[in-house]
Amino acid sequence: MKVRLFRIVLALLLFGFFMLFPIDSAVPSYVPFLFVYLLAGGDVLLRAGKNILKGYVFDENFLMSIASIGAFLIGEYPEGVAVMLFYQIGELFQGYAVDRSKRNITQLMDLRPDHANLKEGDTIRVVDPTVVRVGDIIVLKPGERVPLDATVIDGYSALDMAALTGESAPKDVAPGDEVMSGCVNLNGVLTLRVDREYGQSTVSRILELVEYASNKKAKTERFITRFTRYYTPIVVVIAVLLATLPPLLLSEPFSQWIYRALIFLVVSCPCALVISVPMSFFGGIGGASRKGILVKGASAIESLAKVQIVVFDKTGTLTKGVFKVTEISGSGISDDELLEIAAHAECLSDHPIAASLKEAYGQPLDQSRITEAEEHAGKGVSLRLDGRKTIAGNARWMQENGIQIPVKPIFDTTVYVAMEGEYAGHITIGDEIKPDSGAAIKNLHDLGIESIAMLTGDEQEVANAIGSLLEVDRIFGNLLPDGKVAKLEELLKETSSGGKLAFVGDGINDAPVLARADIGIAMGALGSDAAIEAADVVLMTDEPGKVGEAIAISRKTLWIAKENIALALGVKAVVMILGAFGIASMWAAVFADVGVTILAVLNALRALRQ
């Protein structure tokens, strides 16, 4: 880059000098300009020659070479130099802008940890993170980056999460807390037990997502690629016809029409499109990543911008998914006995409701008391506890087993328990709505989203209560996992031509729905392999508000890309027509190429500032 800059600056100075102070007439006038021309554009000529030998004829190197050499052949030496010199200036500017855009993305590479402090007995050894295994103990000192996903087993500290999630406030951690690789330890010394090897760690996943995003093109980008493939040969043919047919038909000088054809070639160079459109998408991806939104490529940006319907999962997405027992009501047995039965019934389940029951019970569970245990997705469990047939779950599960139950509470989730076919009581469990869920729904409405829906396996009354508080447009409860997919299929049919449906889930058990939606958004799901695979967008935090941010960023990015297409094609078309009629000069052609390219690149850089 520095050598290229030096050559261009030197060529520019010499060009200005020779224009102001022509050399002695004993030397042919083309000699100094030819020297400046080769200094400025020798590498362009070389690339054009190599590409021709490889069969790649019609590219910008070829167009600039033909146009500038043609100007020399008809005696327009300064203009021939100007074409090449200003083309190189434009290329230099583009290179700088592209590097800046890439740095905005690849700064995530700084997340990559360079070492881990592996504790072996009483000694600590500095090793490469890739050699550390699950279960190993590592020590994290102040100022160091967490090398692998792990759990704190000793020590207290605060972690800087900004590079991962975009959150400026540090996160306090204590023994038992999980930490993600890529965070920076701010103060205390932490002892950690490794949960995932490097290849499965958060940092590794982020880098894979960034690499994937950088390579996945949008339809708009693919259109530009196809467009230039046909566009460039066509304009070359038109330029040849422009240089030959009018002189033959009108008996006018060839030099005049060759000059016009050269203007046509300079204007036709598709640099502004080829560089600025992909850069707009790349900038949008980078701007989103700074806010903790990882978008899997330009195609996802383009689809997000066209979202008409947003569908949310409830538990863990709009609500915290942290359930707590709020009421115990035994029927014929004590409340303590009911809680003991429910905790044992759910002891083999990892569902958040099961976890809340076990936490409320607070005593060791004796699994030897349990036989014939079976979990029924979306309904509940059945088992034998101390030899007695026991079922626990929702109202539908009770009804399927012929158990009569009293009217359930409307708002919170309720677990019903029956033993030997007799109702034994119910336990009410509350799930708190996230603080920003209401604002997130309002923001989506303000963005003009046509419909916002919520899918949940909860009873319809529970779903209605939460959905109405959040002002969700449509609420669908009583859905089993396959029912969510079926309901999503119905909603997909409601999108108009070109419109998209986005599904937002917490990434734990929503992979099938994430995969089926036009746009799958996994929220706070870096711990879930299935979510990362299935989703098109991964939100680093569990804030629903980031969904609206992602859509707004995508719309701005797509608008910038369209602005660049309109700017480039509009200006070029006008100057091409003016050049063909002899109104526009070569200098106007240079502006239409290099000037418009610079303007388009500057406009594309706006996508970085999200």
DRENKE-654558 format. One record per residue (C-alpha): residue number from 1; residue in one letter; x, y, z. Coordinates in steps of 0.2 Angstrom, whole numbers, plus 5000, padded with zeros to 4 digits. Layout:
// residues N
<NUM, A, <X, Y, Z>>
...
// end
This chain:
// residues 610
<1, M, <5000, 5000, 5000>>
<2, K, <5014, 5012, 5004>>
<3, V, <5024, 5009, 4988>>
<4, R, <5008, 5011, 4978>>
<5, L, <5004, 5027, 4987>>
<6, F, <5022, 5033, 4984>>
<7, R, <5021, 5029, 4965>>
<8, I, <5004, 5038, 4964>>
<9, V, <5010, 5054, 4973>>
<10, L, <5026, 5055, 4963>>
<11, A, <5016, 5052, 4946>>
<12, L, <5003, 5066, 4952>>
<13, L, <5017, 5078, 4955>>
<14, L, <5026, 5075, 4939>>
<15, F, <5010, 5076, 4929>>
<16, G, <5006, 5093, 4937>>
<17, F, <5024, 5099, 4933>>
<18, F, <5023, 5093, 4915>>
<19, M, <5006, 5101, 4912>>
<20, L, <5012, 5118, 4919>>
<21, F, <5030, 5117, 4912>>
<22, P, <5031, 5108, 4895>>
<23, I, <5048, 5102, 4891>>
<24, D, <5060, 5107, 4877>>
<25, S, <5052, 5104, 4860>>
<26, A, <5067, 5093, 4854>>
<27, V, <5059, 5079, 4865>>
<28, P, <5043, 5072, 4858>>
<29, S, <5029, 5078, 4868>>
<30, Y, <5022, 5061, 4872>>
<31, V, <5038, 5055, 4881>>
<32, P, <5036, 5064, 4898>>
<33, F, <5018, 5059, 4898>>
<34, L, <5022, 5041, 4894>>
<35, F, <5034, 5040, 4908>>
<36, V, <5021, 5047, 4920>>
<37, Y, <5008, 5035, 4913>>
<38, L, <5019, 5019, 4915>>
<39, L, <5024, 5025, 4933>>
<40, A, <5006, 5027, 4938>>
<41, G, <4998, 5012, 4928>>
<42, G, <5011, 5000, 4924>>
<43, D, <5004, 4987, 4936>>
<44, V, <4987, 4990, 4928>>
<45, L, <4993, 4985, 4911>>
<46, L, <5002, 4970, 4919>>
<47, R, <4986, 4964, 4927>>
<48, A, <4976, 4966, 4911>>
<49, G, <4989, 4956, 4901>>
<50, K, <4989, 4942, 4914>>
<51, N, <4970, 4941, 4915>>
<52, I, <4969, 4941, 4896>>
<53, L, <4981, 4926, 4895>>
<54, K, <4970, 4918, 4908>>
<55, G, <4954, 4921, 4898>>
<56, Y, <4948, 4935, 4909>>
<57, V, <4947, 4949, 4896>>
<58, F, <4933, 4960, 4901>>
<59, D, <4937, 4968, 4918>>
<60, E, <4941, 4985, 4924>>
<61, N, <4960, 4983, 4921>>
<62, F, <4956, 4980, 4903>>
<63, L, <4944, 4994, 4901>>
<64, M, <4956, 5007, 4909>>
<65, S, <4971, 5000, 4898>>
<66, I, <4962, 5001, 4882>>
<67, A, <4954, 5018, 4886>>
<68, S, <4971, 5026, 4891>>
<69, I, <4981, 5018, 4877>>
<70, G, <4968, 5024, 4864>>
<71, A, <4970, 5042, 4871>>
<72, F, <4989, 5041, 4868>>
<73, L, <4986, 5034, 4850>>
<74, I, <4975, 5049, 4845>>
<75, G, <4987, 5061, 4853>>
<76, E, <4977, 5065, 4869>>
<77, Y, <4992, 5062, 4880>>
<78, P, <4987, 5072, 4896>>
<79, E, <4970, 5064, 4896>>
<80, G, <4977, 5046, 4893>>
<81, V, <4988, 5049, 4909>>
<82, A, <4973, 5057, 4918>>
<83, V, <4963, 5041, 4915>>
<84, M, <4976, 5030, 4922>>
<85, L, <4981, 5041, 4936>>
<86, F, <4964, 5045, 4943>>
<87, Y, <4959, 5027, 4941>>
<88, Q, <4973, 5022, 4952>>
<89, I, <4969, 5036, 4965>>
<90, G, <4951, 5029, 4965>>
<91, E, <4958, 5011, 4968>>
<92, L, <4969, 5017, 4982>>
<93, F, <4954, 5026, 4990>>
<94, Q, <4944, 5010, 4988>>
<95, G, <4958, 4999, 4996>>
<96, Y, <4959, 5011, 5011>>
<97, A, <4940, 5010, 5013>>
<98, V, <4939, 4991, 5011>>
<99, D, <4953, 4989, 5024>>
<100, R, <4944, 5000, 5036>>
<101, S, <4928, 4990, 5034>>
<102, K, <4937, 4974, 5036>>
<103, R, <4946, 4980, 5052>>
<104, N, <4929, 4983, 5059>>
<105, I, <4925, 4965, 5057>>
<106, T, <4942, 4957, 5060>>
<107, Q, <4944, 4966, 5076>>
<108, L, <4934, 4952, 5083>>
<109, M, <4950, 4942, 5080>>
<110, D, <4957, 4951, 5095>>
<111, L, <4946, 4940, 5105>>
<112, R, <4957, 4925, 5101>>
<113, P, <4966, 4921, 5117>>
<114, D, <4985, 4918, 5115>>
<115, H, <4988, 4907, 5131>>
<116, A, <4980, 4898, 5145>>
<117, N, <4987, 4896, 5163>>
<118, L, <4985, 4878, 5166>>
<119, K, <4985, 4872, 5184>>
<120, E, <4993, 4855, 5187>>
<121, G, <4994, 4852, 5206>>
<122, D, <5003, 4866, 5214>>
<123, T, <5011, 4872, 5198>>
<124, I, <5005, 4883, 5184>>
<125, R, <5010, 4881, 5166>>
<126, V, <5007, 4893, 5152>>
<127, V, <5000, 4883, 5137>>
<128, D, <4991, 4885, 5120>>
<129, P, <4972, 4885, 5123>>
<130, T, <4970, 4872, 5110>>
<131, V, <4979, 4859, 5121>>
<132, V, <4967, 4862, 5136>>
<133, R, <4954, 4848, 5139>>
<134, V, <4937, 4848, 5147>>
<135, G, <4938, 4847, 5166>>
<136, D, <4956, 4855, 5167>>
<137, I, <4959, 4869, 5179>>
<138, I, <4965, 4885, 5173>>
<139, V, <4969, 4901, 5182>>
<140, L, <4964, 4918, 5176>>
<141, K, <4974, 4934, 5181>>
<142, P, <4968, 4952, 5181>>
<143, G, <4970, 4959, 5163>>
<144, E, <4969, 4942, 5154>>
<145, R, <4957, 4936, 5142>>
<146, V, <4946, 4921, 5146>>
<147, P, <4954, 4907, 5135>>
<148, L, <4940, 4894, 5135>>
<149, D, <4922, 4893, 5141>>
<150, A, <4923, 4888, 5159>>
<151, T, <4914, 4888, 5177>>
<152, V, <4921, 4898, 5191>>
<153, I, <4927, 4887, 5205>>
<154, D, <4936, 4900, 5216>>
<155, G, <4938, 4919, 5216>>
<156, Y, <4927, 4934, 5213>>
<157, S, <4930, 4947, 5199>>
<158, A, <4922, 4958, 5186>>
<159, L, <4922, 4953, 5167>>
<160, D, <4923, 4966, 5153>>
<161, M, <4910, 4958, 5141>>
<162, A, <4910, 4973, 5128>>
<163, A, <4919, 4964, 5114>>
<164, L, <4907, 4949, 5115>>
<165, T, <4890, 4957, 5119>>
<166, G, <4892, 4976, 5116>>
<167, E, <4887, 4978, 5134>>
<168, S, <4898, 4992, 5142>>
<169, A, <4894, 4987, 5160>>
<170, P, <4906, 4974, 5168>>
<171, K, <4898, 4958, 5174>>
<172, D, <4902, 4952, 5191>>
<173, V, <4906, 4933, 5193>>
<174, A, <4907, 4922, 5208>>
<175, P, <4910, 4903, 5211>>
<176, G, <4897, 4893, 5201>>
<177, D, <4895, 4906, 5187>>
<178, E, <4899, 4902, 5169>>
<179, V, <4911, 4913, 5159>>
<180, M, <4913, 4914, 5141>>
<181, S, <4929, 4914, 5132>>
<182, G, <4934, 4931, 5125>>
<183, C, <4929, 4941, 5140>>
<184, V, <4943, 4951, 5149>>
<185, N, <4946, 4949, 5168>>
<186, L, <4946, 4966, 5176>>
<187, N, <4952, 4963, 5194>>
<188, G, <4952, 4947, 5205>>
<189, V, <4961, 4931, 5201>>
<190, L, <4949, 4917, 5196>>
<191, T, <4951, 4898, 5196>>
<192, L, <4941, 4890, 5182>>
<193, R, <4936, 4873, 5177>>
<194, V, <4935, 4871, 5158>>
<195, D, <4918, 4866, 5151>>
<196, R, <4922, 4866, 5132>>
<197, E, <4938, 4863, 5122>>
<198, Y, <4944, 4877, 5111>>
<199, G, <4936, 4871, 5095>>
<200, Q, <4918, 4872, 5104>>
<201, S, <4921, 4888, 5114>>
<202, T, <4912, 4904, 5111>>
<203, V, <4927, 4913, 5103>>
<204, S, <4930, 4899, 5091>>
<205, R, <4911, 4900, 5086>>
<206, I, <4911, 4918, 5084>>
<207, L, <4927, 4918, 5073>>
<208, E, <4918, 4904, 5062>>
<209, L, <4902, 4915, 5061>>
<210, V, <4913, 4930, 5056>>
<211, E, <4922, 4920, 5042>>
<212, Y, <4905, 4913, 5036>>
<213, A, <4897, 4930, 5036>>
<214, S, <4911, 4937, 5026>>
<215, N, <4909, 4924, 5012>>
<216, K, <4890, 4923, 5010>>
<217, K, <4884, 4935, 4997>>
<218, A, <4867, 4943, 4996>>
<219, K, <4855, 4942, 4981>>
<220, T, <4860, 4960, 4977>>
<221, E, <4878, 4956, 4977>>
<222, R, <4876, 4941, 4966>>
<223, F, <4865, 4952, 4954>>
<224, I, <4880, 4964, 4953>>
<225, T, <4892, 4950, 4949>>
<226, R, <4881, 4943, 4935>>
<227, F, <4877, 4961, 4929>>
<228, T, <4895, 4965, 4927>>
<229, R, <4899, 4948, 4918>>
<230, Y, <4887, 4953, 4904>>
<231, Y, <4888, 4972, 4906>>
<232, T, <4907, 4974, 4902>>
<233, P, <4908, 4964, 4886>>
<234, I, <4892, 4974, 4880>>
<235, V, <4899, 4991, 4883>>
<236, V, <4916, 4986, 4874>>
<237, V, <4906, 4980, 4859>>
<238, I, <4896, 4997, 4859>>
<239, A, <4912, 5007, 4860>>
<240, V, <4919, 4998, 4845>>
<241, L, <4903, 5001, 4835>>
<242, L, <4903, 5019, 4841>>
<243, A, <4921, 5021, 4835>>
<244, T, <4918, 5013, 4818>>
<245, L, <4900, 5015, 4812>>
<246, P, <4897, 5034, 4812>>
<247, P, <4914, 5038, 4803>>
<248, L, <4909, 5025, 4790>>
<249, L, <4891, 5030, 4788>>
<250, L, <4893, 5049, 4790>>
<251, S, <4911, 5051, 4782>>
<252, E, <4917, 5059, 4798>>
<253, P, <4935, 5058, 4805>>
<254, F, <4939, 5042, 4815>>
<255, S, <4949, 5052, 4828>>
<256, Q, <4933, 5061, 4834>>
<257, W, <4923, 5045, 4836>>
<258, I, <4937, 5035, 4843>>
<259, Y, <4939, 5049, 4857>>
<260, R, <4920, 5047, 4860>>
<261, A, <4922, 5028, 4861>>
<262, L, <4936, 5030, 4874>>
<263, I, <4925, 5041, 4884>>
<264, F, <4912, 5028, 4884>>
<265, L, <4924, 5014, 4890>>
<266, V, <4931, 5025, 4904>>
<267, V, <4913, 5029, 4910>>
<268, S, <4908, 5010, 4909>>
<269, C, <4921, 5004, 4921>>
<270, P, <4910, 4995, 4935>>
<271, C, <4921, 4999, 4949>>
<272, A, <4908, 5009, 4959>>
<273, L, <4896, 4994, 4959>>
<274, V, <4909, 4980, 4961>>
<275, I, <4917, 4988, 4977>>
<276, S, <4904, 4999, 4985>>
<277, V, <4889, 4986, 4985>>
<278, P, <4898, 4972, 4994>>
<279, M, <4906, 4985, 5006>>
<280, S, <4889, 4991, 5011>>
<281, F, <4884, 4974, 5017>>
<282, F, <4901, 4971, 5025>>
<283, G, <4900, 4987, 5034>>
<284, G, <4882, 4983, 5040>>
<285, I, <4889, 4966, 5047>>
<286, G, <4903, 4975, 5055>>
<287, G, <4892, 4988, 5063>>
<288, A, <4880, 4975, 5069>>
<289, S, <4894, 4965, 5077>>
<290, R, <4899, 4980, 5087>>
<291, K, <4882, 4979, 5095>>
<292, G, <4883, 4961, 5099>>
<293, I, <4873, 4955, 5084>>
<294, L, <4881, 4942, 5073>>
<295, V, <4873, 4941, 5056>>
<296, K, <4878, 4926, 5045>>
<297, G, <4882, 4935, 5029>>
<298, A, <4875, 4948, 5017>>
<299, S, <4860, 4937, 5012>>
<300, A, <4854, 4937, 5030>>
<301, I, <4856, 4956, 5031>>
<302, E, <4845, 4957, 5015>>
<303, S, <4832, 4946, 5022>>
<304, L, <4831, 4955, 5039>>
<305, A, <4827, 4971, 5030>>
<306, K, <4812, 4963, 5022>>
<307, V, <4804, 4956, 5038>>
<308, Q, <4785, 4958, 5039>>
<309, I, <4781, 4946, 5053>>
<310, V, <4791, 4943, 5069>>
<311, V, <4787, 4927, 5079>>
<312, F, <4794, 4925, 5097>>
<313, D, <4796, 4910, 5108>>
<314, K, <4790, 4914, 5125>>
<315, T, <4800, 4905, 5138>>
<316, G, <4818, 4912, 5139>>
<317, T, <4815, 4924, 5125>>
<318, L, <4801, 4937, 5131>>
<319, T, <4802, 4930, 5149>>
<320, K, <4817, 4926, 5159>>
<321, G, <4814, 4907, 5159>>
<322, V, <4819, 4907, 5177>>
<323, F, <4804, 4899, 5186>>
<324, K, <4801, 4900, 5205>>
<325, V, <4788, 4891, 5215>>
<326, T, <4775, 4904, 5221>>
<327, E, <4761, 4893, 5228>>
<328, I, <4759, 4875, 5234>>
<329, S, <4741, 4868, 5236>>
<330, G, <4740, 4849, 5241>>
<331, S, <4724, 4840, 5240>>
<332, G, <4723, 4826, 5253>>
<333, I, <4742, 4827, 5257>>
<334, S, <4752, 4841, 5265>>
<335, D, <4761, 4854, 5254>>
<336, D, <4778, 4848, 5259>>
<337, E, <4773, 4830, 5253>>
<338, L, <4766, 4837, 5237>>
<339, L, <4782, 4846, 5233>>
<340, E, <4793, 4831, 5237>>
<341, I, <4782, 4820, 5225>>
<342, A, <4783, 4834, 5211>>
<343, A, <4802, 4836, 5213>>
<344, H, <4805, 4817, 5212>>
<345, A, <4794, 4816, 5197>>
<346, E, <4804, 4829, 5188>>
<347, C, <4821, 4824, 5194>>
<348, L, <4826, 4816, 5177>>
<349, S, <4821, 4832, 5167>>
<350, D, <4831, 4847, 5163>>
<351, H, <4817, 4858, 5159>>
<352, P, <4817, 4875, 5168>>
<353, I, <4801, 4870, 5177>>
<354, A, <4808, 4854, 5184>>
<355, A, <4823, 4864, 5190>>
<356, S, <4812, 4876, 5199>>
<357, L, <4803, 4862, 5208>>
<358, K, <4820, 4854, 5213>>
<359, E, <4827, 4870, 5219>>
<360, A, <4811, 4873, 5230>>
<361, Y, <4812, 4856, 5237>>
<362, G, <4830, 4859, 5242>>
<363, Q, <4835, 4841, 5247>>
<364, P, <4844, 4827, 5239>>
<365, L, <4833, 4817, 5228>>
<366, D, <4833, 4798, 5229>>
<367, Q, <4832, 4791, 5212>>
<368, S, <4831, 4773, 5218>>
<369, R, <4813, 4777, 5223>>
<370, I, <4809, 4780, 5204>>
<371, T, <4805, 4767, 5191>>
<372, E, <4797, 4767, 5174>>
<373, A, <4800, 4786, 5172>>
<374, E, <4795, 4793, 5155>>
<375, E, <4795, 4811, 5149>>
<376, H, <4781, 4817, 5137>>
<377, A, <4787, 4832, 5127>>
<378, G, <4775, 4847, 5130>>
<379, K, <4764, 4838, 5142>>
<380, G, <4773, 4831, 5158>>
<381, V, <4780, 4815, 5165>>
<382, S, <4774, 4798, 5171>>
<383, L, <4783, 4786, 5183>>
<384, R, <4781, 4775, 5198>>
<385, L, <4787, 4783, 5214>>
<386, D, <4789, 4771, 5228>>
<387, G, <4779, 4759, 5217>>
<388, R, <4764, 4770, 5215>>
<389, K, <4759, 4777, 5198>>
<390, T, <4762, 4795, 5197>>
<391, I, <4760, 4808, 5184>>
<392, A, <4764, 4827, 5184>>
<393, G, <4762, 4840, 5171>>
<394, N, <4750, 4852, 5163>>
<395, A, <4731, 4852, 5162>>
<396, R, <4731, 4843, 5146>>
<397, W, <4741, 4829, 5152>>
<398, M, <4729, 4827, 5167>>
<399, Q, <4714, 4826, 5155>>
<400, E, <4723, 4813, 5144>>
<401, N, <4725, 4803, 5159>>
<402, G, <4707, 4805, 5165>>
<403, I, <4711, 4816, 5180>>
<404, Q, <4699, 4829, 5186>>
<405, I, <4707, 4845, 5191>>
<406, P, <4701, 4862, 5199>>
<407, V, <4701, 4878, 5189>>
<408, K, <4719, 4883, 5187>>
<409, P, <4727, 4900, 5190>>
<410, I, <4727, 4911, 5175>>
<411, F, <4743, 4920, 5174>>
<412, D, <4757, 4908, 5180>>
<413, T, <4762, 4891, 5175>>
<414, T, <4754, 4877, 5185>>
<415, V, <4761, 4859, 5188>>
<416, Y, <4747, 4846, 5192>>
<417, V, <4751, 4830, 5201>>
<418, A, <4741, 4814, 5202>>
<419, M, <4744, 4798, 5211>>
<420, E, <4736, 4781, 5207>>
<421, G, <4723, 4790, 5197>>
<422, E, <4718, 4803, 5210>>
<423, Y, <4722, 4822, 5210>>
<424, A, <4735, 4826, 5223>>
<425, G, <4737, 4845, 5221>>
<426, H, <4745, 4858, 5211>>
<427, I, <4760, 4869, 5212>>
<428, T, <4760, 4887, 5204>>
<429, I, <4777, 4892, 5196>>
<430, G, <4780, 4910, 5190>>
<431, D, <4790, 4915, 5175>>
<432, E, <4795, 4934, 5175>>
<433, I, <4794, 4945, 5160>>
<434, K, <4810, 4952, 5155>>
<435, P, <4812, 4971, 5158>>
<436, D, <4814, 4976, 5140>>
<437, S, <4802, 4964, 5132>>
<438, G, <4788, 4977, 5131>>
<439, A, <4799, 4991, 5124>>
<440, A, <4806, 4978, 5111>>
<441, I, <4788, 4974, 5105>>
<442, K, <4784, 4993, 5104>>
<443, N, <4800, 4996, 5094>>
<444, L, <4795, 4983, 5082>>
<445, H, <4778, 4990, 5079>>
<446, D, <4786, 5007, 5077>>
<447, L, <4797, 5000, 5064>>
<448, G, <4782, 4995, 5054>>
<449, I, <4782, 4976, 5057>>
<450, E, <4765, 4971, 5051>>
<451, S, <4762, 4957, 5064>>
<452, I, <4770, 4951, 5080>>
<453, A, <4766, 4934, 5086>>
<454, M, <4771, 4923, 5101>>
<455, L, <4772, 4904, 5101>>
<456, T, <4772, 4894, 5117>>
<457, G, <4769, 4877, 5125>>
<458, D, <4760, 4885, 5139>>
<459, E, <4741, 4884, 5142>>
<460, Q, <4732, 4897, 5131>>
<461, E, <4726, 4907, 5146>>
<462, V, <4744, 4909, 5153>>
<463, A, <4750, 4914, 5135>>
<464, N, <4736, 4926, 5133>>
<465, A, <4740, 4935, 5150>>
<466, I, <4758, 4937, 5145>>
<467, G, <4755, 4942, 5127>>
<468, S, <4742, 4955, 5132>>
<469, L, <4754, 4963, 5144>>
<470, L, <4767, 4964, 5130>>
<471, E, <4754, 4970, 5117>>
<472, V, <4758, 4955, 5105>>
<473, D, <4747, 4955, 5090>>
<474, R, <4743, 4936, 5090>>
<475, I, <4746, 4923, 5104>>
<476, F, <4747, 4904, 5101>>
<477, G, <4747, 4893, 5116>>
<478, N, <4746, 4874, 5119>>
<479, L, <4759, 4870, 5106>>
<480, L, <4770, 4855, 5106>>
<481, P, <4787, 4857, 5097>>
<482, D, <4780, 4850, 5081>>
<483, G, <4765, 4861, 5083>>
<484, K, <4776, 4876, 5083>>
<485, V, <4783, 4871, 5067>>
<486, A, <4766, 4869, 5060>>
<487, K, <4760, 4886, 5066>>
<488, L, <4775, 4894, 5059>>
<489, E, <4771, 4886, 5042>>
<490, E, <4754, 4894, 5043>>
<491, L, <4761, 4911, 5047>>
<492, L, <4774, 4910, 5033>>
<493, K, <4759, 4909, 5020>>
<494, E, <4754, 4926, 5026>>
<495, T, <4769, 4935, 5020>>
<496, S, <4767, 4945, 5004>>
<497, S, <4778, 4943, 4989>>
<498, G, <4796, 4946, 4994>>
<499, G, <4791, 4948, 5013>>
<500, K, <4800, 4938, 5026>>
<501, L, <4796, 4930, 5043>>
<502, A, <4808, 4930, 5057>>
<503, F, <4807, 4918, 5072>>
<504, V, <4816, 4923, 5088>>
<505, G, <4820, 4909, 5101>>
<506, D, <4832, 4906, 5115>>
<507, G, <4841, 4893, 5106>>
<508, I, <4839, 4879, 5118>>
<509, N, <4825, 4869, 5110>>
<510, D, <4820, 4880, 5096>>
<511, A, <4832, 4874, 5082>>
<512, P, <4818, 4866, 5071>>
<513, V, <4808, 4882, 5071>>
<514, L, <4824, 4893, 5069>>
<515, A, <4828, 4883, 5054>>
<516, R, <4811, 4883, 5046>>
<517, A, <4809, 4902, 5047>>
<518, D, <4815, 4914, 5033>>
<519, I, <4826, 4922, 5046>>
<520, G, <4830, 4912, 5062>>
<521, I, <4836, 4923, 5077>>
<522, A, <4844, 4914, 5091>>
<523, M, <4845, 4925, 5107>>
<524, G, <4858, 4923, 5120>>
<525, A, <4862, 4906, 5112>>
<526, L, <4881, 4905, 5111>>
<527, G, <4880, 4890, 5122>>
<528, S, <4869, 4880, 5110>>
<529, D, <4877, 4871, 5095>>
<530, A, <4860, 4868, 5087>>
<531, A, <4855, 4886, 5088>>
<532, I, <4871, 4892, 5080>>
<533, E, <4869, 4880, 5066>>
<534, A, <4850, 4884, 5063>>
<535, A, <4850, 4902, 5066>>
<536, D, <4854, 4916, 5053>>
<537, V, <4857, 4929, 5067>>
<538, V, <4864, 4926, 5084>>
<539, L, <4861, 4939, 5097>>
<540, M, <4875, 4938, 5110>>
<541, T, <4864, 4944, 5124>>
<542, D, <4846, 4938, 5129>>
<543, E, <4839, 4956, 5126>>
<544, P, <4823, 4955, 5115>>
<545, G, <4827, 4974, 5110>>
<546, K, <4841, 4968, 5099>>
<547, V, <4829, 4961, 5087>>
<548, G, <4823, 4978, 5082>>
<549, E, <4841, 4984, 5081>>
<550, A, <4846, 4970, 5069>>
<551, I, <4831, 4974, 5058>>
<552, A, <4835, 4993, 5058>>
<553, I, <4853, 4990, 5054>>
<554, S, <4848, 4978, 5040>>
<555, R, <4836, 4991, 5032>>
<556, K, <4849, 5005, 5033>>
<557, T, <4862, 4994, 5025>>
<558, L, <4851, 4988, 5011>>
<559, W, <4846, 5006, 5008>>
<560, I, <4864, 5011, 5006>>
<561, A, <4868, 4997, 4994>>
<562, K, <4853, 5003, 4983>>
<563, E, <4858, 5021, 4984>>
<564, N, <4875, 5016, 4977>>
<565, I, <4868, 5006, 4963>>
<566, A, <4856, 5021, 4958>>
<567, L, <4871, 5033, 4960>>
<568, A, <4883, 5023, 4949>>
<569, L, <4871, 5018, 4936>>
<570, G, <4863, 5035, 4935>>
<571, V, <4878, 5046, 4933>>
<572, K, <4887, 5034, 4921>>
<573, A, <4871, 5033, 4910>>
<574, V, <4871, 5052, 4908>>
<575, V, <4889, 5054, 4905>>
<576, M, <4889, 5039, 4892>>
<577, I, <4875, 5048, 4882>>
<578, L, <4883, 5065, 4883>>
<579, G, <4900, 5057, 4878>>
<580, A, <4892, 5048, 4863>>
<581, F, <4885, 5065, 4857>>
<582, G, <4902, 5073, 4859>>
<583, I, <4896, 5084, 4874>>
<584, A, <4906, 5076, 4888>>
<585, S, <4925, 5076, 4888>>
<586, M, <4937, 5063, 4895>>
<587, W, <4938, 5073, 4911>>
<588, A, <4920, 5071, 4914>>
<589, A, <4922, 5052, 4910>>
<590, V, <4936, 5052, 4923>>
<591, F, <4924, 5060, 4936>>
<592, A, <4910, 5048, 4931>>
<593, D, <4921, 5033, 4935>>
<594, V, <4933, 5038, 4949>>
<595, G, <4923, 5052, 4956>>
<596, V, <4907, 5042, 4957>>
<597, T, <4917, 5027, 4964>>
<598, I, <4924, 5038, 4978>>
<599, L, <4906, 5045, 4982>>
<600, A, <4899, 5027, 4982>>
<601, V, <4913, 5021, 4994>>
<602, L, <4910, 5035, 5006>>
<603, N, <4892, 5032, 5006>>
<604, A, <4895, 5013, 5009>>
<605, L, <4906, 5018, 5024>>
<606, R, <4890, 5025, 5032>>
<607, A, <4885, 5007, 5035>>
<608, L, <4899, 5005, 5048>>
<609, R, <4892, 5019, 5059>>
<610, Q, <4877, 5009, 5066>>
// end
